[in-house]
Amino acid sequence: MNPFRRSSSRFGREPVPETPYQRAGQAWDERIGSARAQAYSWRLMAFGATALLSLSVVDNLRLRFGAHIVPWVVEVDRLGAARAVAPATADYHPTDALIASQLARFIENVRSRPADPIVLRQNLATAYYFTTEQGAAALNDYARSSDPFADLADRQVSVDVKNVVRASADSFRIAWDERHYDHGQLAATTHWSAILTIVIRTPDDAATFSRNPLGLYVHAINWSQDLGD
């Protein structure tokens, strides 16, 4: 090597390896450097995926706990056509017509006695959806005293609600006829009336809304057979 000759190495360019050891060392350095670069890239991808997953979880939790049910009430006429549609906001109060319709179904579910015990059980279970704890206690007392499941194969009762009118700010008067059948033959017709005290509680979850969209609950029950029957 000529000591007076300038080296051919330039900035940014590595000298050509002159021995097998140098070539092997350079190959090893390049392999390690490539592995480190790949590991760094994978770490960045892992951190990015973790961040996206965390954001997704936080957003799902926000939607789950921050969302709230806003029920909509559809008022229909006697033919089932919609007459009015409005959100059931905190100050919403169902009309007397809607309340009367639901209370009529409540009386039918509680007082009628179909021949099929499965239908009777479904009717009573539905009635409990529309009662407060005090109203449910009244239904329990009625079931214990009358045993609605007794002799269903021989004796049935059909209910025909005549009218439902408001009696006070939080109560309605209901009048209905009960037709009693014995072995398929009409045995008697009785006339009944009741005062039902109600409360309105706007549904705040999907399950309650599906069962009782109006938030109408029977709180107290006072019924009796009309005199003269």
C-alpha positions as CSV (number, residue, x, y, z in Angstrom):
1,M,0.0,0.0,0.0
2,N,1.4,3.4,-0.9
3,P,1.5,5.6,2.2
4,F,1.3,8.7,0.1
5,R,-1.8,7.7,-1.8
6,R,-5.1,9.1,-0.6
7,S,-7.6,6.6,0.6
8,S,-10.5,6.0,-1.9
9,S,-13.1,5.9,1.0
10,R,-15.6,8.7,0.8
11,F,-18.2,10.0,3.3
12,G,-21.2,7.8,3.3
13,R,-19.5,4.8,1.7
14,E,-18.0,1.9,3.7
15,P,-14.6,0.5,2.7
16,V,-14.8,-2.8,0.9
17,P,-14.0,-5.7,3.3
18,E,-10.6,-7.0,2.7
19,T,-10.7,-10.2,4.8
20,P,-13.3,-13.0,5.3
21,Y,-13.6,-11.9,9.0
22,Q,-14.5,-8.4,8.0
23,R,-17.0,-9.6,5.5
24,A,-18.6,-12.0,8.0
25,G,-18.7,-9.2,10.6
26,Q,-20.3,-6.8,8.2
27,A,-23.0,-9.4,7.2
28,W,-23.7,-10.1,10.9
29,D,-24.0,-6.4,11.6
30,E,-26.4,-6.0,8.7
31,R,-28.5,-9.0,9.9
32,I,-28.7,-7.7,13.5
33,G,-29.6,-4.2,12.2
34,S,-32.3,-5.6,10.0
35,A,-33.8,-7.6,12.9
36,R,-33.7,-4.6,15.1
37,A,-35.5,-2.5,12.5
38,Q,-38.2,-5.2,12.1
39,A,-38.6,-5.5,15.8
40,Y,-39.0,-1.8,16.1
41,S,-41.6,-1.8,13.4
42,W,-43.6,-4.6,15.0
43,R,-43.5,-2.7,18.3
44,L,-44.9,0.4,16.7
45,M,-47.7,-1.7,15.1
46,A,-48.5,-3.4,18.4
47,F,-48.6,-0.1,20.2
48,G,-50.9,1.3,17.5
49,A,-53.2,-1.7,17.7
50,T,-53.4,-1.5,21.5
51,A,-54.2,2.2,21.3
52,L,-57.0,1.6,18.7
53,L,-58.4,-1.2,20.9
54,S,-58.4,0.9,24.0
55,L,-60.2,3.7,22.1
56,S,-62.8,1.3,20.9
57,V,-63.4,-0.1,24.4
58,V,-63.7,3.4,25.9
59,D,-66.2,4.4,23.1
60,N,-68.3,1.3,23.6
61,L,-68.4,1.9,27.4
62,R,-69.4,5.5,26.7
63,L,-72.2,4.4,24.4
64,R,-73.4,1.7,26.8
65,F,-73.5,3.8,30.0
66,G,-74.2,7.2,28.4
67,A,-77.1,6.2,26.2
68,H,-80.7,6.3,27.4
69,I,-84.0,5.1,26.2
70,V,-86.3,7.7,24.7
71,P,-89.7,5.9,24.3
72,W,-92.1,7.1,21.6
73,V,-95.8,6.8,22.1
74,V,-98.1,6.1,19.1
75,E,-101.8,6.8,19.7
76,V,-104.1,4.8,17.5
77,D,-107.8,5.0,16.7
78,R,-110.3,2.1,17.0
79,L,-109.2,0.7,13.6
80,G,-105.5,0.7,14.6
81,A,-104.5,3.7,12.5
82,A,-101.9,6.0,14.0
83,R,-103.4,9.4,15.1
84,A,-100.5,10.9,17.0
85,V,-96.8,10.1,17.5
86,A,-94.7,11.9,20.1
87,P,-91.7,11.1,22.3
88,A,-92.5,10.1,25.9
89,T,-90.4,12.9,27.6
90,A,-90.2,13.4,31.3
91,D,-93.3,15.5,31.4
92,Y,-95.3,13.2,29.1
93,H,-98.6,12.0,30.3
94,P,-100.7,9.5,28.3
95,T,-104.2,10.5,27.3
96,D,-107.3,9.2,29.1
97,A,-108.1,7.1,26.0
98,L,-104.7,5.3,26.1
99,I,-105.0,4.8,29.9
100,A,-108.6,3.5,29.5
101,S,-107.5,1.0,26.8
102,Q,-104.7,-0.4,29.0
103,L,-106.8,-0.6,32.1
104,A,-109.5,-2.5,30.1
105,R,-106.9,-5.1,29.1
106,F,-105.7,-5.3,32.6
107,I,-109.2,-6.2,33.9
108,E,-109.7,-8.7,31.1
109,N,-106.3,-10.4,31.9
110,V,-107.1,-10.6,35.6
111,R,-110.8,-11.4,35.7
112,S,-111.3,-13.7,32.7
113,R,-110.8,-17.5,33.0
114,P,-110.1,-19.2,29.7
115,A,-110.2,-23.0,29.4
116,D,-106.5,-23.2,28.6
117,P,-104.4,-22.8,31.8
118,I,-101.4,-21.7,29.7
119,V,-103.3,-18.8,28.4
120,L,-104.6,-17.9,31.9
121,R,-101.0,-18.0,33.2
122,Q,-99.8,-15.7,30.4
123,N,-102.7,-13.3,31.0
124,L,-101.9,-13.1,34.7
125,A,-98.1,-12.7,34.1
126,T,-98.9,-9.8,31.7
127,A,-101.1,-8.2,34.3
128,Y,-98.2,-8.2,36.8
129,Y,-96.2,-6.1,34.3
130,F,-98.6,-3.2,34.9
131,T,-98.6,-3.2,38.7
132,T,-96.6,-1.6,41.4
133,E,-95.5,-3.7,44.4
134,Q,-98.7,-2.7,46.2
135,G,-100.8,-3.6,43.1
136,A,-99.0,-6.9,42.8
137,A,-99.8,-7.7,46.4
138,A,-103.5,-7.1,45.7
139,L,-103.3,-9.6,42.8
140,N,-101.6,-12.1,45.1
141,D,-104.5,-11.8,47.6
142,Y,-107.0,-12.3,44.8
143,A,-105.2,-15.4,43.5
144,R,-105.1,-16.9,46.9
145,S,-108.8,-16.3,47.7
146,S,-110.3,-17.2,44.3
147,D,-107.9,-19.8,42.9
148,P,-108.4,-18.9,39.2
149,F,-106.9,-22.2,38.0
150,A,-109.5,-24.4,39.7
151,D,-112.0,-26.3,37.5
152,L,-110.9,-24.5,34.3
153,A,-112.0,-27.5,32.2
154,D,-115.6,-27.2,33.4
155,R,-116.0,-23.5,34.3
156,Q,-114.9,-20.4,32.4
157,V,-115.4,-16.7,32.7
158,S,-115.4,-14.1,29.9
159,V,-115.1,-10.4,30.5
160,D,-116.7,-7.6,28.6
161,V,-115.5,-4.2,29.6
162,K,-118.3,-1.6,29.2
163,N,-116.7,1.7,30.1
164,V,-113.6,3.3,31.7
165,V,-113.9,6.8,33.0
166,R,-111.7,9.0,35.1
167,A,-112.7,9.2,38.7
168,S,-110.0,11.5,40.1
169,A,-106.6,12.8,39.2
170,D,-105.0,9.4,39.8
171,S,-107.9,6.9,39.6
172,F,-110.3,5.5,37.0
173,R,-113.6,3.7,37.4
174,I,-114.2,0.6,35.3
175,A,-117.5,-1.2,34.7
176,W,-117.7,-4.7,33.1
177,D,-119.8,-7.8,32.7
178,E,-118.7,-11.3,33.5
179,R,-120.3,-14.3,31.8
180,H,-119.9,-17.5,33.6
181,Y,-120.0,-20.8,31.7
182,D,-120.5,-24.3,33.1
183,H,-119.6,-27.2,30.8
184,G,-119.9,-24.8,27.8
185,Q,-123.3,-23.5,28.8
186,L,-123.9,-19.9,29.9
187,A,-124.8,-20.2,33.6
188,A,-124.9,-16.6,34.8
189,T,-124.0,-13.0,34.0
190,T,-122.8,-10.6,36.7
191,H,-122.0,-6.9,36.6
192,W,-118.9,-5.5,38.2
193,S,-117.1,-2.2,38.8
194,A,-113.7,-1.2,40.2
195,I,-111.7,1.9,41.1
196,L,-108.1,1.5,40.0
197,T,-105.5,3.9,41.3
198,I,-102.6,4.4,38.9
199,V,-99.1,5.9,38.8
200,I,-97.1,7.0,35.7
201,R,-93.4,6.1,35.6
202,T,-91.6,6.8,32.3
203,P,-89.6,3.6,31.2
204,D,-85.8,4.0,31.6
205,D,-84.6,0.8,30.0
206,A,-85.4,-1.3,26.9
207,A,-86.9,-4.3,28.8
208,T,-89.4,-2.1,30.8
209,F,-90.2,-0.2,27.6
210,S,-91.0,-3.4,25.7
211,R,-93.4,-4.6,28.4
212,N,-95.0,-1.3,29.5
213,P,-94.3,1.5,27.0
214,L,-96.7,3.9,28.6
215,G,-95.2,3.5,32.1
216,L,-98.7,3.0,33.4
217,Y,-99.0,1.0,36.7
218,V,-102.0,0.0,38.8
219,H,-101.2,0.9,42.4
220,A,-104.4,0.0,44.2
221,I,-107.4,-2.2,43.3
222,N,-110.9,-1.9,44.7
223,W,-113.6,-3.9,42.9
224,S,-117.0,-5.3,43.8
225,Q,-120.0,-6.9,42.3
226,D,-122.8,-4.4,41.6
227,L,-125.9,-4.7,43.8
228,G,-128.9,-6.4,42.3
229,D,-127.0,-9.3,40.6
